[in-house]
């Protein structure tokens, strides 16, 4: 065989080996294509969310320490006997006051209904006595 033919065969073999080397290395460096999961395995974490039970603790604190603010947060309210609304005043001290309008001709029953509703919200007799209730 001629010397040039041998060199050409060797160059073809080297080229083929380089081709295979490049092919396998490029396949190895590409990331595998994965199918996205249809559903996530865990819920995303909201790091800005308050810890569980925070709202209940806040409500209980407000009910205990600031019953007027607690009641103001759940007004206006109306039933067959009365309607109650709230407003804020800064005199003599800052507090919420409540305007109660009787919708029934039986004022005694309407007033009892008001007190039962307020007690039903979890306020004690002492807290109810501290409220600024204005009947119309």
Order of alpha helices (4+ residues) and beta strands (2+ residues): alpha-alpha-alpha-beta-beta-beta-alpha-alpha-beta
